[in-house]
Amino acid sequence: MVALTSDQYLSPEEYLELEKHSDIKHEYMHGEAYAMAGATRAHNTVSLNLAIACRNHLGDSPCRTYMADVKVRLSAGKKFFYPDLVVSCDDDDDLSLSYVTQPRVIIEVLSESTEGFDRGDKFKFYRTIPSLQEYILVSTTHYSVDCFRRSEGKLWILESYQGQEATLKLQSLDLEIPLVDIYATVDLPEIEPEFPSEIDE
């Protein structure tokens, strides 16, 4: 992400107004807006495949799937991020807003320029959202999906899915998605599976 060149602090309200009229999406942290890079075709295809799987599964349930243009609001409006996909099951979500505050699942499709932030600080920020149950990181270079799942206390469990035979399990949505469906029409190499591990804050 690249920060806008400005010495002036942007309030959350000013940032949201800026986004309404901007041709480029920006994420927001502590008074600064950061321009987002464009996505590759592989990134877009993987995101679309995941959105279709989630939407078809959730059907007429209270949970809603949002893709690309809907932000997640954190820290009382001090941060706004654009996940590639977000699923919210909050009955109080105002559909007229451009953001959600109570996501259940957040999915980030990785790119070379953002992977470090998605795995590091962004995940640290996302973990502060009480409603969040699963955080999914999806590679665009291999059949590889990492699912961080909330456990007891501050513990998050990492379950890693590798290879064309694997199936992503989203426990919070009671949904299973084969990786061959996630990567449909995207030509990728196979990789060896890895063992799951645990992380703690």
Phi, psi and omega in degrees: 000147180241126182288144173295141181277097180203137177271356185266133177292134176260124174286161176305321180294319178295320177300313181297323177291320176302317182295330180299331188246004184269141174279346181242138177282144178230141169264164192224130176218119171049050173091359179238143177254140184237122180292141180260145179283156176288162183260152174282170177294323177297316178301314182294319181295315179298316178300316181295318178300318179293318180298318179296317180297316179294313183297316180296322181289319185285331175051236182265017178291169178293345182280140182235141179257128178238143185233125165070308190262000180254128184272162167252129181262129181233162170051049178054039176087006178280346178219140172225128177235152175256098172288161174291322172218147173218137176246125178241135178242026184270117180296339183270358179299128179274113184292348179277348181276160179265011182213161173243155181242345184233063179289146173263321180228135173237133179239128174243124174269121193282148169227162184301323185281341186243352187301318180300317179291319180297322181278337186257259187298321182296318177295323176300317178293314181300326183295345179279354181275113185300327184283342186290126181252328182217139178236120189247130176243124188241122177289153172246009180243343179216163172286086188208122179226129175253129178244115173265120187243129180295133175244207182283148180062229180260013183277134173240134180261132176263123170243123186252132181246123187229136173093162185294338182275351185282159178227121177290131179247113175262095186295324184291342178248000184053050187228134173241131181232113176300142180297333177295333176280322178299320184257021180303132181070009174248122184272111184228154175282161173279156171224161179287144178292153177243162180276143175291156180219183181237150172227156178226152175293000000 
